[in-house]
Amino acid sequence: MTKSHIKMASTTSHIAEQCVSTNKGKFCMAGVQKQGGMKMKFENCKEYCSLKNNKENIRKLMKEFDCEASGKSNLIRPLVTDENGRFDEEKAEKLITELVEDMDRYGYRYKMWLGHITAENALPEQKSFCRYVRMYLYLAIRMSLLDFSQYGFLMDNLPNGSFDNLLSGCIDFESNNDKDTLLFEYIVDGWIGDAGIISWCVFAFDYSHPDNKPDWMSDKVYKRMQEIEEEMLEDLDSNDMEELNDMEDMEDVEDLGDMDDFDIDDIDIVEPIYDNLDADEFVDEGFLQDGHDADESKTIVSVCDQMEDSDKVCSCFASFLDMIYSDEVPYSYLSQMRKAVEGMLDTYMWDHGLSIYSSMDSLKRSKLYLEKAAEKTAYLNAQRKNQL
């Protein structure tokens, strides 16, 4: 704990906000506590925000522990770069092959599929799934080597260069609706948020396309997006227009004029925040407040410039999306991708002695530390209860 302060907003009802900053984040406590030992109660949105913030910070701490314990905190870069720090295709392919074999071993052991998906006599859909996984791992590795810090104001789940990116970048698909939701979000918002590897690649490549059709979209995916957009427009049927015309009878909208003249084409569509963006003009204020300068902020529109072969990676992403929006890989595999990747990482870390689970001594010590933390937390709770 580095600092703690309490602000009292009144003398009769002590509205207290206590913010505790540590090297792992900022925790806030806002609530209403009356004199005489009354319990704290939620009174406004501020308290709920404090609760959400504090729980999120605890979850982050638990995730950090899991990453350390499982070995997912280890960096990928040393395994896929040469002595000059440049991406090494041969090293990356070697790592990907090992990881896919580990996934196969894990999936076979826990009956996620029949037989071995890497075998020569594997089923066609299993071979397609292997190709899908290889493309995913390649993209996740490439994205993990890039600096996405400028996108912190758009999403929390950003690559940090560790093996955990291979899991955090992974999403499951259980139906066509899951897939269409991504394109719907892109149509409406201009980007795709919190979709792991898909979000990262869209952020990396989207700004660079000169035309309406993004470079990272195949003709098949682009056609599906157009179909979704047409379906959206069809939903604006005559009933919607009747509701708009009914507004003419409301006194509050007398100044809107004749609704018969309403034309949906007259509505200005807000462009994506980074579409046709001039790097010399864009500066993220929040980024500057964190101690960075304006020149650093301009890197938001040049993420893919960090890759010498960005066209190749973009083409791979297009092929990856194409597989998602085709029927080549069954949902029986797409729906358990995260579980398979997590098992793959556990297997890899165990084999290389990088997780505490492969060392009984380390496991016992870590378990003891957790039990001590739980005891301390229980003690703090007991103290607080006695004060209420």
Contacts in CASP RR format, 6 or more apart in sequence:
PFRMAT RR
TARGET T0000
AUTHOR 0000-0000-0000
METHOD contacts of the structure
MODEL  1
MTKSHIKMASTTSHIAEQCVSTNKGKFCMAGVQKQGGMKMKFENCKEYCS
LKNNKENIRKLMKEFDCEASGKSNLIRPLVTDENGRFDEEKAEKLITELV
EDMDRYGYRYKMWLGHITAENALPEQKSFCRYVRMYLYLAIRMSLLDFSQ
YGFLMDNLPNGSFDNLLSGCIDFESNNDKDTLLFEYIVDGWIGDAGIISW
CVFAFDYSHPDNKPDWMSDKVYKRMQEIEEEMLEDLDSNDMEELNDMEDM
EDVEDLGDMDDFDIDDIDIVEPIYDNLDADEFVDEGFLQDGHDADESKTI
VSVCDQMEDSDKVCSCFASFLDMIYSDEVPYSYLSQMRKAVEGMLDTYMW
DHGLSIYSSMDSLKRSKLYLEKAAEKTAYLNAQRKNQL
1 20 0 8 1.000
1 21 0 8 1.000
1 22 0 8 1.000
2 21 0 8 1.000
2 22 0 8 1.000
2 23 0 8 1.000
3 19 0 8 1.000
3 20 0 8 1.000
3 21 0 8 1.000
4 18 0 8 1.000
4 19 0 8 1.000
4 20 0 8 1.000
5 18 0 8 1.000
5 19 0 8 1.000
6 16 0 8 1.000
6 17 0 8 1.000
6 18 0 8 1.000
7 16 0 8 1.000
7 17 0 8 1.000
8 14 0 8 1.000
8 15 0 8 1.000
8 16 0 8 1.000
9 15 0 8 1.000
9 16 0 8 1.000
13 32 0 8 1.000
13 34 0 8 1.000
14 32 0 8 1.000
14 33 0 8 1.000
14 34 0 8 1.000
14 35 0 8 1.000
15 30 0 8 1.000
15 31 0 8 1.000
15 32 0 8 1.000
15 43 0 8 1.000
16 29 0 8 1.000
16 30 0 8 1.000
16 31 0 8 1.000
16 33 0 8 1.000
17 28 0 8 1.000
17 29 0 8 1.000
17 30 0 8 1.000
17 31 0 8 1.000
17 46 0 8 1.000
17 50 0 8 1.000
18 28 0 8 1.000
18 29 0 8 1.000
18 30 0 8 1.000
19 26 0 8 1.000
19 27 0 8 1.000
19 28 0 8 1.000
19 29 0 8 1.000
20 26 0 8 1.000
20 27 0 8 1.000
20 28 0 8 1.000
20 29 0 8 1.000
21 27 0 8 1.000
24 57 0 8 1.000
24 60 0 8 1.000
24 61 0 8 1.000
24 64 0 8 1.000
25 57 0 8 1.000
25 60 0 8 1.000
26 53 0 8 1.000
26 57 0 8 1.000
27 53 0 8 1.000
27 54 0 8 1.000
27 57 0 8 1.000
28 50 0 8 1.000
28 53 0 8 1.000
28 54 0 8 1.000
29 50 0 8 1.000
29 54 0 8 1.000
30 46 0 8 1.000
30 47 0 8 1.000
30 49 0 8 1.000
30 50 0 8 1.000
31 40 0 8 1.000
31 41 0 8 1.000
31 42 0 8 1.000
31 43 0 8 1.000
31 46 0 8 1.000
31 47 0 8 1.000
31 50 0 8 1.000
32 40 0 8 1.000
32 41 0 8 1.000
32 42 0 8 1.000
32 43 0 8 1.000
32 47 0 8 1.000
33 40 0 8 1.000
37 387 0 8 1.000
37 388 0 8 1.000
38 388 0 8 1.000
39 388 0 8 1.000
42 48 0 8 1.000
42 51 0 8 1.000
64 73 0 8 1.000
65 370 0 8 1.000
66 72 0 8 1.000
67 73 0 8 1.000
67 162 0 8 1.000
67 164 0 8 1.000
68 356 0 8 1.000
69 355 0 8 1.000
69 356 0 8 1.000
69 357 0 8 1.000
69 366 0 8 1.000
70 345 0 8 1.000
70 346 0 8 1.000
70 349 0 8 1.000
70 355 0 8 1.000
70 356 0 8 1.000
70 357 0 8 1.000
71 163 0 8 1.000
71 345 0 8 1.000
71 349 0 8 1.000
71 354 0 8 1.000
71 355 0 8 1.000
71 356 0 8 1.000
72 162 0 8 1.000
72 163 0 8 1.000
72 164 0 8 1.000
72 166 0 8 1.000
72 167 0 8 1.000
72 345 0 8 1.000
72 349 0 8 1.000
73 162 0 8 1.000
73 163 0 8 1.000
73 164 0 8 1.000
74 162 0 8 1.000
74 163 0 8 1.000
74 349 0 8 1.000
74 354 0 8 1.000
75 161 0 8 1.000
75 162 0 8 1.000
75 163 0 8 1.000
76 95 0 8 1.000
76 141 0 8 1.000
76 144 0 8 1.000
76 145 0 8 1.000
76 161 0 8 1.000
76 162 0 8 1.000
76 163 0 8 1.000
76 165 0 8 1.000
76 166 0 8 1.000
77 85 0 8 1.000
77 144 0 8 1.000
77 145 0 8 1.000
77 161 0 8 1.000
79 91 0 8 1.000
79 95 0 8 1.000
80 87 0 8 1.000
80 88 0 8 1.000
80 91 0 8 1.000
80 92 0 8 1.000
80 95 0 8 1.000
80 141 0 8 1.000
80 145 0 8 1.000
81 87 0 8 1.000
81 88 0 8 1.000
81 91 0 8 1.000
81 145 0 8 1.000
82 88 0 8 1.000
82 91 0 8 1.000
86 308 0 8 1.000
87 142 0 8 1.000
87 145 0 8 1.000
87 307 0 8 1.000
87 308 0 8 1.000
87 309 0 8 1.000
92 138 0 8 1.000
92 141 0 8 1.000
95 141 0 8 1.000
96 134 0 8 1.000
96 137 0 8 1.000
96 138 0 8 1.000
96 141 0 8 1.000
98 348 0 8 1.000
99 137 0 8 1.000
99 166 0 8 1.000
99 344 0 8 1.000
99 345 0 8 1.000
99 348 0 8 1.000
100 118 0 8 1.000
100 130 0 8 1.000
100 133 0 8 1.000
100 134 0 8 1.000
100 137 0 8 1.000
100 344 0 8 1.000
101 118 0 8 1.000
102 343 0 8 1.000
102 344 0 8 1.000
102 347 0 8 1.000
102 348 0 8 1.000
102 351 0 8 1.000
103 133 0 8 1.000
103 340 0 8 1.000
103 341 0 8 1.000
103 343 0 8 1.000
103 344 0 8 1.000
103 347 0 8 1.000
104 116 0 8 1.000
104 117 0 8 1.000
104 118 0 8 1.000
104 130 0 8 1.000
105 347 0 8 1.000
106 112 0 8 1.000
106 340 0 8 1.000
106 343 0 8 1.000
106 344 0 8 1.000
106 346 0 8 1.000
106 347 0 8 1.000
107 113 0 8 1.000
107 340 0 8 1.000
107 343 0 8 1.000
108 115 0 8 1.000
108 116 0 8 1.000
112 336 0 8 1.000
112 339 0 8 1.000
112 340 0 8 1.000
113 126 0 8 1.000
113 333 0 8 1.000
115 122 0 8 1.000
116 122 0 8 1.000
117 126 0 8 1.000
117 127 0 8 1.000
117 129 0 8 1.000
117 130 0 8 1.000
118 130 0 8 1.000
122 130 0 8 1.000
125 328 0 8 1.000
125 329 0 8 1.000
125 330 0 8 1.000
125 333 0 8 1.000
126 333 0 8 1.000
128 323 0 8 1.000
128 328 0 8 1.000
128 329 0 8 1.000
129 329 0 8 1.000
129 330 0 8 1.000
129 333 0 8 1.000
131 323 0 8 1.000
132 320 0 8 1.000
132 323 0 8 1.000
132 328 0 8 1.000
132 329 0 8 1.000
132 333 0 8 1.000
132 334 0 8 1.000
133 337 0 8 1.000
133 340 0 8 1.000
135 316 0 8 1.000
135 319 0 8 1.000
135 320 0 8 1.000
135 323 0 8 1.000
136 170 0 8 1.000
136 197 0 8 1.000
136 320 0 8 1.000
136 337 0 8 1.000
137 166 0 8 1.000
138 316 0 8 1.000
139 197 0 8 1.000
139 201 0 8 1.000
139 313 0 8 1.000
139 316 0 8 1.000
139 317 0 8 1.000
139 320 0 8 1.000
140 165 0 8 1.000
140 166 0 8 1.000
140 169 0 8 1.000
140 170 0 8 1.000
140 197 0 8 1.000
141 166 0 8 1.000
142 307 0 8 1.000
142 313 0 8 1.000
143 159 0 8 1.000
143 165 0 8 1.000
143 197 0 8 1.000
143 200 0 8 1.000
143 201 0 8 1.000
143 204 0 8 1.000
144 159 0 8 1.000
144 160 0 8 1.000
144 161 0 8 1.000
144 162 0 8 1.000
144 165 0 8 1.000
144 166 0 8 1.000
145 161 0 8 1.000
145 306 0 8 1.000
146 159 0 8 1.000
146 200 0 8 1.000
146 204 0 8 1.000
146 303 0 8 1.000
146 306 0 8 1.000
146 307 0 8 1.000
147 299 0 8 1.000
147 303 0 8 1.000
147 306 0 8 1.000
148 158 0 8 1.000
148 159 0 8 1.000
148 200 0 8 1.000
148 203 0 8 1.000
148 303 0 8 1.000
149 158 0 8 1.000
150 284 0 8 1.000
150 287 0 8 1.000
150 296 0 8 1.000
150 297 0 8 1.000
150 299 0 8 1.000
150 300 0 8 1.000
150 303 0 8 1.000
151 158 0 8 1.000
151 203 0 8 1.000
151 300 0 8 1.000
152 158 0 8 1.000
153 284 0 8 1.000
153 286 0 8 1.000
153 287 0 8 1.000
154 191 0 8 1.000
154 193 0 8 1.000
154 203 0 8 1.000
155 193 0 8 1.000
155 194 0 8 1.000
155 199 0 8 1.000
156 194 0 8 1.000
157 168 0 8 1.000
157 169 0 8 1.000
157 194 0 8 1.000
157 196 0 8 1.000
157 199 0 8 1.000
158 200 0 8 1.000
159 165 0 8 1.000
159 200 0 8 1.000
163 345 0 8 1.000
163 348 0 8 1.000
163 349 0 8 1.000
166 341 0 8 1.000
166 344 0 8 1.000
166 345 0 8 1.000
167 338 0 8 1.000
167 341 0 8 1.000
167 342 0 8 1.000
167 345 0 8 1.000
168 196 0 8 1.000
169 196 0 8 1.000
169 197 0 8 1.000
169 200 0 8 1.000
170 196 0 8 1.000
170 197 0 8 1.000
170 337 0 8 1.000
170 338 0 8 1.000
170 341 0 8 1.000
171 195 0 8 1.000
171 196 0 8 1.000
171 197 0 8 1.000
171 198 0 8 1.000
171 337 0 8 1.000
171 338 0 8 1.000
172 178 0 8 1.000
172 334 0 8 1.000
172 335 0 8 1.000
172 336 0 8 1.000
172 337 0 8 1.000
172 338 0 8 1.000
173 179 0 8 1.000
173 324 0 8 1.000
173 331 0 8 1.000
173 334 0 8 1.000
173 335 0 8 1.000
173 337 0 8 1.000
174 331 0 8 1.000
174 334 0 8 1.000
174 335 0 8 1.000
175 331 0 8 1.000
179 324 0 8 1.000
179 325 0 8 1.000
180 224 0 8 1.000
180 228 0 8 1.000
182 192 0 8 1.000
182 195 0 8 1.000
182 198 0 8 1.000
183 221 0 8 1.000
183 224 0 8 1.000
183 225 0 8 1.000
183 228 0 8 1.000
184 228 0 8 1.000
184 232 0 8 1.000
185 191 0 8 1.000
185 192 0 8 1.000
185 193 0 8 1.000
186 192 0 8 1.000
186 202 0 8 1.000
186 225 0 8 1.000
187 225 0 8 1.000
187 228 0 8 1.000
187 229 0 8 1.000
187 232 0 8 1.000
189 272 0 8 1.000
190 272 0 8 1.000
190 275 0 8 1.000
191 199 0 8 1.000
191 202 0 8 1.000
191 203 0 8 1.000
191 206 0 8 1.000
191 272 0 8 1.000
191 273 0 8 1.000
191 274 0 8 1.000
192 198 0 8 1.000
192 199 0 8 1.000
192 202 0 8 1.000
193 199 0 8 1.000
198 321 0 8 1.000
201 216 0 8 1.000
201 313 0 8 1.000
201 314 0 8 1.000
201 317 0 8 1.000
202 214 0 8 1.000
202 216 0 8 1.000
203 303 0 8 1.000
204 303 0 8 1.000
204 304 0 8 1.000
204 310 0 8 1.000
204 313 0 8 1.000
205 214 0 8 1.000
205 215 0 8 1.000
205 216 0 8 1.000
205 304 0 8 1.000
205 310 0 8 1.000
205 314 0 8 1.000
205 317 0 8 1.000
206 214 0 8 1.000
206 216 0 8 1.000
206 272 0 8 1.000
206 274 0 8 1.000
206 275 0 8 1.000
207 274 0 8 1.000
207 275 0 8 1.000
207 277 0 8 1.000
207 301 0 8 1.000
208 215 0 8 1.000
208 304 0 8 1.000
209 215 0 8 1.000
209 216 0 8 1.000
213 222 0 8 1.000
214 222 0 8 1.000
215 314 0 8 1.000
215 318 0 8 1.000
216 314 0 8 1.000
216 317 0 8 1.000
216 318 0 8 1.000
216 321 0 8 1.000
217 225 0 8 1.000
217 318 0 8 1.000
217 321 0 8 1.000
218 318 0 8 1.000
218 319 0 8 1.000
218 321 0 8 1.000
218 322 0 8 1.000
220 322 0 8 1.000
220 325 0 8 1.000
220 326 0 8 1.000
221 318 0 8 1.000
221 321 0 8 1.000
221 322 0 8 1.000
221 325 0 8 1.000
224 325 0 8 1.000
236 264 0 8 1.000
241 262 0 8 1.000
244 259 0 8 1.000
244 262 0 8 1.000
245 259 0 8 1.000
245 260 0 8 1.000
247 253 0 8 1.000
247 256 0 8 1.000
247 259 0 8 1.000
248 256 0 8 1.000
248 257 0 8 1.000
248 258 0 8 1.000
248 259 0 8 1.000
274 282 0 8 1.000
274 300 0 8 1.000
274 301 0 8 1.000
277 300 0 8 1.000
277 301 0 8 1.000
279 298 0 8 1.000
279 300 0 8 1.000
279 301 0 8 1.000
279 302 0 8 1.000
280 298 0 8 1.000
282 297 0 8 1.000
282 298 0 8 1.000
282 300 0 8 1.000
282 301 0 8 1.000
283 294 0 8 1.000
283 297 0 8 1.000
283 298 0 8 1.000
284 297 0 8 1.000
284 300 0 8 1.000
287 296 0 8 1.000
287 297 0 8 1.000
288 294 0 8 1.000
288 297 0 8 1.000
304 310 0 8 1.000
304 313 0 8 1.000
304 314 0 8 1.000
307 313 0 8 1.000
323 329 0 8 1.000
324 334 0 8 1.000
346 355 0 8 1.000
346 357 0 8 1.000
348 354 0 8 1.000
349 355 0 8 1.000
349 357 0 8 1.000
349 358 0 8 1.000
350 357 0 8 1.000
350 358 0 8 1.000
353 359 0 8 1.000
356 362 0 8 1.000
356 363 0 8 1.000
356 366 0 8 1.000
357 363 0 8 1.000
END
